[in-house]
Amino acid sequence: MKKMKKGLVAAVTISIIALGSLIPASSANAINSVPCDSDGFLLFNIDFQYNVCFANSGAKAWGSGMWVSRILTGNNDVNWWADDGKHFLPRWNDLRFPTVRTVRIYSFEII
C-alpha cells in the first residue's frame, strides 16, 4: 500500500511538471512553481498529501484537475476554477476543505 501511494504521488508530481511545461512563460504569463519556503507564495495542498507553491502573476491549467484540500493565498489575489465555476480569494487567506476529494481545481490565476 505504501509503495502504491508513493507511486501515485510521483505520478501526480510528474503530471504537474508536464502540465506546467505546456504553458509558455512570457511577461503576460510569468507564473512559476517555487519551493514552498515563504508564506508570501500561493500554496495548494493536494489531497492532504503534499504542497505545491507558485509565484508571479499569470495562469496555470491542471487539465483534468487536482483535488485540493487547502489554498493559502499568501501575498496574492487568486482566481480559481472548480466544478462549480470561478471563485476569487484575496491575499492572505487560508481556505481549508475538511475532507478528501472535496474540491477539484482545474485552473487558477494569480492576478
KADA-V749968 format. One record per residue. PHI is phi in degrees with one decimal (999 if undefined). D_CENTER is the distance of its C-alpha to the mean C-alpha in Angstrom with 1 decimal. Layout:
PHI;D_CENTER
PHI;D_CENTER
//
This chain:
999;25.7
-64.8;24.1
-64.7;24.3
-66.4;22.7
-65.8;19.7
-63.1;19.4
-63.9;19.8
-64.6;17.0
-61.9;14.5
-64.0;15.9
-64.2;15.7
-66.1;12.0
-61.9;11.5
-62.7;13.9
-62.8;12.4
-62.8;9.1
-63.4;11.7
-64.3;13.9
-64.9;11.7
-64.0;10.9
-76.8;14.6
-78.4;15.4
-100.3;14.5
-69.4;17.3
-84.9;17.0
-152.5;19.5
-64.3;20.4
-84.8;18.9
-142.9;15.6
-99.3;15.2
-59.3;11.4
-148.9;10.9
-73.2;9.3
-138.7;11.3
-61.9;12.6
-83.7;11.6
-117.0;15.2
-144.1;15.3
-76.1;14.7
-85.8;14.4
-85.1;11.0
-77.4;7.7
-121.5;6.5
-116.1;4.4
-96.0;7.3
-94.2;7.5
49.0;10.9
61.9;12.6
-113.1;12.7
-158.3;10.6
-106.1;8.2
-129.0;6.0
-126.4;6.7
-139.0;7.5
-138.1;10.9
74.9;13.3
-72.9;13.5
145.0;12.6
-123.4;10.6
-144.0;8.5
-108.2;9.2
-113.0;8.2
52.0;11.9
-80.0;12.9
97.7;9.6
-127.7;7.6
-76.9;9.2
-114.3;7.5
-107.7;10.1
-157.9;9.2
-126.6;7.7
-113.0;9.7
-77.0;10.2
59.6;12.7
-91.3;15.0
-138.9;12.9
-90.2;13.6
-131.1;10.7
-99.3;11.3
-142.5;9.2
-116.4;10.9
-127.4;11.7
-55.5;15.0
-96.5;16.9
110.2;16.0
-85.9;14.6
-133.1;13.8
-122.4;14.0
-135.1;13.2
-73.8;15.3
-56.6;15.0
60.5;15.7
-113.8;14.5
-127.6;13.3
-103.4;12.6
-121.3;13.2
-108.6;13.9
-74.7;17.1
-128.6;17.1
-65.9;15.5
56.8;14.1
-88.8;14.5
-127.6;11.7
-108.9;10.2
-100.1;7.7
-97.4;9.1
-158.4;8.0
-151.3;7.3
-144.5;9.7
-89.9;10.7
-112.3;14.4
//
